[in-house]
């Protein structure tokens, strides 16, 4: 009868037996879903500023860094009378092929304007290959800051697209300014607000206050064209 031992696991799960930890191994999907981690990587969104202007400047850095070659961007010059983005250029064409995307998040890290971020949505049910290639019109958030919910996407996964979008933070300034090293914060985005930073990073108040003071000092130097220490030295101060 030893060959029947192989069916023990099957019979236990069929009868609803729980594991030693007291929880089921399987879930009744899609009625039940597992919670998504804070930094979960799903399909992308293109964000706007609070005034509604697009953040994408068509620099193509996201496409250049993509290891799967799934992003295609073509920039165009802004109309001075009716600009699409605050810069000189904007993303005229923006496409992501989700048959190739591996959700590595490198595009998000490369973006200098925080234009592209990722949601927690990962459940697609494409009926044809063309649907898997998202265009700019499909990726761009609406005027309310919420990502579009397309017919082949399952947004009933236990998360709100307005709350669980943009699972990303920046630990340093885009230019690599050392004064911001270790200072962590969510980017402010239309419809989402500013989020609390994650744990596990040096977030003590002293370092944040030090960075704020350094930034204010740098701003004063830039505004006045000189450093207070230079005035002190010129007046006979000692080193």
Secondary structure, DSSP 8 states (H G I E B T S, - for coil): -GGGGGGHHHHHHHTT---TTSS-SS--TTTS-----TT---SEEE-B-TTS-B------HHHHH-TT--EEEEEEE--TTS-SBSSSEEEEEEEEETTT-----HHHHH-SS--EEEBS---B--SSGGGGEE-HHHHB--TTS-----TTB---SS--TTTSB----BSS-TT--GGGTT--B---BTTTB-----SSS---HHHHHHHHHHHHHHHHHHHHSS-HHHHHHHTT---
